[in-house]
Amino acid sequence: MTQKQTLTLRSQLFGMLLIIVLAGFLLTLFISVTNARDFLQQQVQQDSQNTASSLALTLSKAVSENNLPAVQTRVNAVFDNGAYSSIEVVARDGSQIAGQTSQVSVSVPKWFKALVPLAEVQAGAEISDGWVPYGVVVVSPSLDVVYSQLWSQTQALLMGYLIVLALAVLGFSMFASNLLNPLNAINKLAENVMSRQFETAQAKSHTKEFVNVVNALNRMVAAIKQTYQEQSEHADQLQKKLFADPLTGGMNRRAFLAALQREPNEKQAARRIVVIRLFNLSELNNRIGRQAANETLKAAATKLCAAFAEPTCYRLNGAEIALLLPSSVEVNHAKLVHVEQQLNFIEPSHARCFVIAAVDCRGASDFSEAMMAIDAKLTLREQEPTNQALIESYEPLAGASINWHSLISGLVDNGQLGLDVQYSAEISAKATSYGELFARFYTAQDIDVNAMFAMADRFGMGPQLDMAVLNRALTSALTTNNCFAINICPQTLESQEFLTMLRKFEPALKERQLVIEISEQAITKALTAARHFINEVTRLGAKVCIDKFGTSLNSMRYWHNLNVDFIKLDAGFVQQILEEDIEGEFLRTIINMAHSASMLVIVNQVQDITLVEHCRQLNVDMVQGRAIVPPARIIY
């Protein structure tokens, strides 16, 4: 439904004031001008009659003596001293004895003459000598002179009224500002709530009603904020329960997988996985007891974290603990062996029970290969303690021989890309039509799209590639009946060039119902930049979706202050949680939190159709994946 255009209260009050003042001003001006006209016309009539009577008396002797030059001289003298259009001396037989006429030129607008018409005025007096009449004097005043006087008076009135109007507007402006400024606080509160910024405002007003309204809104905002905080704390507790390992105090395998997905292509180098294995756990349980064996494993986790100055460890299974280290941390065979020796001194008998190995891993896509390599290395080192602990023969990044910078630059400059779309299925009453756009690059080499974006991110060209995809989408004939989503890289959050491009497309953003998808990890890593970016794109008319929601293992509090419209949960993430949390309490909590903030929830990458019913029971709004609707080519 199209929202009607509305005016602010200040505009409405000023408009009403102007209408009232202008109406009063025009009415007063009309009455004043009309009265002035009537007065001037009456005065002119009286003056003309007096002139005619006076001239008739002075001309009686000259007319009786038929002294025509004297009559004309006297008529000329009177005519020159007044504002007349004509003076005529007419004999009894109708012949003109003397007379004078003139056209007075004055600059009075024609519309004013038409708006304020004057009646024709003519005065007459009889010329006689005692009882003998000789003729009449007819005096016609100049109406142009009257119009000139009336126009001057109208201009003076108009100027006076305009000054009064200006003073009235100025006074009302000061009064209205003092009265309506508290509305700014109320309006700011409303805007903050709509954009999920739960901040209170001060009621700076002497008007009791405004103070009451601001205080009531502050209490409402505080209550909403507290509710969200309680929900977030509850979600954080559930999240910690799902991802924490109670024995070591660290995280579990699920958290480890999520951590791998945070930065799958860190610049210039892979990250390292260090794993220790308690290879004789069953024997240790029998020899020293389960509780003592657990304490040994817990102590090993603590020593492992301390050795590499890493606060978080991950328990992959009952007997394996891993660290995920940045590439800047030095890891070599000697250090690994030293750590292993320290671990083996934990068990009271100092028997060798721990082995250690390390491998580079570029992200979740390489996880299986990396873990198989490290599993084989740990098994080998159980039997051969002197075998190298660091796996150095790991495969280099696929496509390393490609000139990625040149390839990506060519794609951006030439626009050699098409678009596929994958629609979501709506499974709730609140759902909307939603389609995610996927780029398809036309290159001489067969290159995976994910690899293309990964390398663009690595070379700092992610924003340019995102702009190329966006330009292709917004300049093509997409239907306007669906929301179309484009996933952007983390670097684009801080790209002013991308925002500048969006501003150029501002009229098309709402029409095309564009959705910008941003990964949760990118948002939490640069929260301030993300908040600015989200506020700007929503102001321009686009919508925002948080992708991979819940996988960053950060507190759930961050997203309540973000003006987003959708959140996306990965189907694998949902499936893993449901395996241990059958009732789905954690998922229900975050879905309810999203709905209470007017967000829609999407579960994507659904590969198993049986998951759809679980999503429906969890009140998910839309599901997306090849098992639902496969991608379709829409732009070549």
Residue pairs with C-beta under 8 A, 6 or more apart in sequence:
7 15
9 180
9 183
10 176
10 180
10 183
13 172
13 176
13 180
14 169
14 172
14 173
14 176
17 168
17 169
17 172
18 169
21 165
21 168
21 169
22 165
25 161
25 165
28 161
29 154
29 157
29 158
29 161
32 157
33 116
33 150
33 153
33 154
33 157
34 116
36 150
36 153
36 154
37 116
37 118
37 150
40 146
40 149
40 150
41 118
41 119
41 121
41 146
44 121
44 141
44 146
45 121
45 123
45 141
47 82
47 141
48 84
48 121
48 122
48 123
48 139
48 140
48 141
49 123
49 125
49 139
51 78
51 82
51 84
51 87
51 123
51 139
52 123
52 124
52 125
52 137
52 138
52 139
53 125
54 78
55 74
55 75
55 78
55 87
55 125
55 137
55 139
56 125
56 126
56 127
56 128
56 136
56 137
58 74
59 71
59 74
59 75
59 89
59 127
59 137
60 127
60 128
60 129
60 134
61 129
62 68
62 70
62 71
62 74
63 71
63 89
63 97
63 127
63 134
63 135
64 129
64 132
64 134
68 97
68 98
71 89
71 97
71 98
72 98
75 87
75 89
75 98
75 99
75 100
76 100
78 87
79 87
79 100
79 102
82 141
83 104
83 141
83 142
83 145
84 100
84 102
84 139
84 140
84 141
84 142
85 101
85 102
85 103
85 104
85 140
85 141
85 142
85 143
85 144
86 99
86 100
86 101
86 102
86 138
86 139
86 140
87 99
87 100
87 137
87 138
87 139
87 140
88 96
88 98
88 99
88 137
88 138
89 96
89 97
89 98
89 99
89 127
89 135
89 136
89 137
90 96
90 97
90 135
90 136
90 137
90 138
91 97
91 134
91 135
92 133
92 134
92 135
97 135
102 142
104 142
104 144
104 145
105 144
106 144
106 145
106 147
106 148
106 151
107 148
108 144
108 147
108 148
108 151
109 151
112 147
112 151
112 154
113 147
116 147
116 150
118 143
118 146
118 147
120 140
120 143
121 140
121 141
121 143
122 138
122 139
122 140
123 138
123 139
123 140
123 141
124 136
124 137
124 138
124 139
125 136
125 137
126 133
126 135
126 136
127 133
127 134
127 135
127 136
127 137
128 134
179 207
181 204
181 205
182 203
182 204
182 205
182 207
182 210
182 211
182 214
183 210
185 201
185 202
185 203
185 204
185 214
186 201
186 210
186 213
186 214
186 217
188 201
189 199
189 200
189 201
189 214
189 217
189 218
189 221
190 217
191 197
192 198
192 199
192 221
193 221
193 224
194 563
195 535
195 538
195 563
196 560
196 561
196 562
196 563
196 597
197 561
198 221
198 222
198 224
198 225
198 228
198 560
198 561
199 221
200 218
200 221
200 222
201 214
201 217
201 218
202 214
203 210
203 211
203 214
203 215
203 218
205 211
205 214
227 596
228 557
228 560
228 593
228 596
228 597
229 557
231 556
231 589
231 592
231 593
231 596
232 555
232 556
232 557
232 560
232 593
234 589
235 556
235 586
235 589
235 590
235 593
236 555
236 556
236 557
238 581
238 585
238 586
238 589
239 550
239 553
239 556
239 586
241 586
242 254
242 577
242 580
242 581
242 586
243 251
243 252
243 254
243 255
243 258
243 553
244 250
244 251
244 252
244 255
245 251
245 252
245 314
245 315
247 294
247 297
247 298
247 315
248 297
248 298
248 301
248 302
248 313
248 315
248 321
249 298
249 301
250 301
250 305
250 312
250 313
250 314
250 315
250 321
251 259
251 312
251 313
251 314
251 315
251 553
252 314
252 315
253 314
253 315
253 316
253 317
254 576
254 577
255 314
255 553
256 314
256 316
256 322
256 324
257 364
257 367
258 551
258 552
258 553
258 573
259 314
259 324
259 553
260 324
260 361
260 363
260 364
260 367
261 363
261 364
261 521
261 548
261 551
262 521
262 551
262 552
263 271
263 363
263 521
264 362
264 363
264 364
264 365
264 454
265 362
265 363
265 454
265 455
265 457
265 458
266 326
266 327
266 362
267 458
268 327
268 458
269 327
269 360
270 327
270 360
270 361
270 362
270 366
270 394
271 324
271 325
271 326
271 327
271 360
271 361
271 362
272 324
272 325
272 327
272 329
272 331
272 358
272 359
272 360
272 361
273 322
273 323
273 324
273 325
273 358
273 359
273 360
273 361
273 370
273 371
273 374
274 304
274 308
274 322
274 323
274 325
274 331
274 336
274 356
274 357
274 358
275 316
275 320
275 321
275 322
275 323
275 356
275 357
275 358
275 374
275 378
276 300
276 304
276 320
276 321
276 322
276 339
276 340
276 343
276 354
276 355
276 356
277 319
277 320
277 354
277 355
277 356
277 378
277 382
278 284
278 293
278 296
278 297
278 300
278 319
278 320
278 353
278 354
279 319
279 353
279 354
279 355
279 378
279 382
280 353
281 293
281 297
281 318
281 319
284 293
284 296
284 347
284 353
285 293
288 296
288 347
288 348
296 346
296 347
296 353
297 319
297 321
299 346
300 321
300 343
300 346
300 354
301 313
301 315
301 321
303 339
303 342
303 343
303 346
304 313
304 321
304 323
304 339
304 343
305 311
305 312
305 313
305 323
307 335
307 339
307 342
308 323
308 325
308 329
308 331
308 339
309 329
310 323
310 324
310 325
310 329
312 323
312 324
313 321
313 322
313 323
314 321
314 322
314 323
314 324
315 321
315 322
316 322
320 378
325 331
331 358
331 390
332 390
333 388
333 389
333 390
336 356
336 357
336 358
336 389
336 390
337 356
337 389
339 356
340 354
340 355
340 356
340 389
343 354
343 356
344 350
344 351
344 352
344 353
344 354
346 354
347 353
352 385
355 378
355 381
355 382
355 385
356 378
356 381
356 389
357 374
357 377
357 378
357 381
357 389
357 390
357 391
358 374
358 389
358 390
358 391
359 370
359 373
359 374
359 377
359 390
359 391
359 394
360 370
360 391
360 394
361 367
361 370
362 397
365 450
369 395
370 394
373 391
373 394
374 391
377 387
377 389
377 391
380 387
381 387
381 389
398 451
399 447
399 451
399 455
402 445
402 447
404 455
404 456
404 458
404 459
405 459
405 461
407 443
407 447
408 452
408 455
408 456
408 459
408 461
408 464
408 465
409 461
409 464
410 416
411 417
411 441
411 443
411 452
411 465
411 468
412 461
412 464
412 465
412 467
412 468
415 468
415 471
415 472
416 441
416 442
416 443
417 439
417 440
417 441
417 442
417 468
417 469
417 472
418 439
418 440
418 442
418 472
418 633
418 635
418 636
419 437
419 438
419 439
419 440
419 469
419 472
419 473
419 476
419 633
419 634
419 635
420 437
420 438
420 440
420 631
420 632
420 633
420 634
421 435
421 436
421 437
421 438
421 484
421 631
421 632
421 634
422 435
422 436
422 438
422 624
422 625
422 629
422 630
422 631
422 632
423 433
423 434
423 435
423 482
423 624
423 629
423 632
424 431
424 433
424 434
424 435
424 436
424 602
424 604
424 622
424 623
424 624
424 628
424 629
425 612
425 622
425 623
425 624
425 628
425 629
426 432
426 433
426 621
426 622
427 612
427 615
427 616
427 620
427 621
427 622
427 623
428 616
428 619
428 620
428 621
428 622
430 595
430 600
430 621
431 600
431 621
431 622
432 483
432 600
432 622
433 481
433 482
433 483
434 482
434 483
434 485
434 515
434 566
434 602
434 622
434 624
435 482
435 483
435 484
435 485
436 484
436 485
436 486
436 487
436 517
436 604
436 624
437 469
437 473
437 484
437 485
437 486
438 449
438 631
439 449
439 452
439 453
439 465
439 469
439 472
440 449
440 633
441 447
441 449
441 452
452 465
453 462
453 465
453 489
456 462
456 464
456 465
456 489
457 489
457 490
457 491
460 491
462 488
462 489
462 490
462 491
462 492
463 488
463 489
463 491
463 492
463 495
463 497
463 498
465 489
466 486
466 488
466 489
466 492
466 495
466 498
467 497
467 498
467 501
469 486
470 486
470 498
470 501
470 502
470 505
471 501
472 635
473 484
473 486
473 512
473 514
473 635
474 505
474 508
474 509
474 512
474 514
476 635
478 484
478 512
478 634
478 635
480 511
480 512
480 513
482 513
483 513
483 514
483 515
483 543
484 512
484 513
484 514
484 515
485 514
485 515
485 516
485 517
485 545
485 566
486 514
486 515
486 516
486 517
487 517
487 518
487 519
487 547
488 498
488 516
488 517
488 518
489 522
490 519
490 521
490 522
490 525
490 526
492 498
492 533
493 518
493 522
493 523
493 526
493 529
493 530
493 533
494 526
494 529
494 533
499 533
499 536
499 537
502 509
502 536
502 537
502 540
502 542
503 540
506 540
506 541
508 514
509 540
509 541
509 542
510 541
513 543
514 541
514 542
514 543
515 542
515 543
515 544
515 545
515 565
515 566
516 537
516 542
516 543
516 544
516 545
517 544
517 545
517 546
517 547
517 568
518 530
518 533
518 534
518 544
518 545
518 546
518 547
519 546
519 547
519 548
520 546
520 547
520 548
520 549
520 550
520 551
520 552
520 554
520 559
521 548
521 551
521 552
522 530
523 530
523 546
523 558
523 559
523 562
524 552
524 554
524 558
527 558
530 562
531 561
531 562
534 544
534 562
534 563
534 564
535 563
537 544
538 544
538 563
543 564
543 565
543 566
544 562
544 563
544 564
544 565
544 566
545 564
545 565
545 566
545 567
545 568
545 602
546 559
546 562
546 564
546 566
546 567
546 568
547 568
548 568
548 570
548 573
549 559
549 567
549 568
549 569
549 590
550 569
550 573
550 590
551 570
551 573
556 590
556 593
559 567
560 593
560 597
564 599
565 598
565 599
565 600
566 599
566 600
566 601
566 602
567 590
567 594
567 599
567 600
567 601
567 602
568 601
568 602
568 603
568 604
569 587
569 601
569 602
569 603
569 604
569 620
570 603
570 604
570 605
571 603
571 604
571 605
571 606
571 607
571 608
571 611
571 623
571 625
572 605
574 587
574 603
574 611
574 614
574 615
575 608
575 611
577 584
577 586
577 587
578 584
578 587
578 614
581 587
584 614
584 617
584 618
587 618
588 618
588 619
591 601
591 618
591 619
591 620
592 619
594 600
594 601
595 601
595 619
600 621
600 622
601 619
601 620
601 621
601 622
602 620
602 621
602 622
602 623
602 624
603 611
603 615
603 620
603 622
603 623
603 624
604 623
604 624
604 625
605 624
605 625
606 612
606 615
606 623
606 624
606 625
606 626
606 627
606 628
607 625
607 626
607 627
608 627
609 627
609 628
611 623
612 623
612 628
615 623
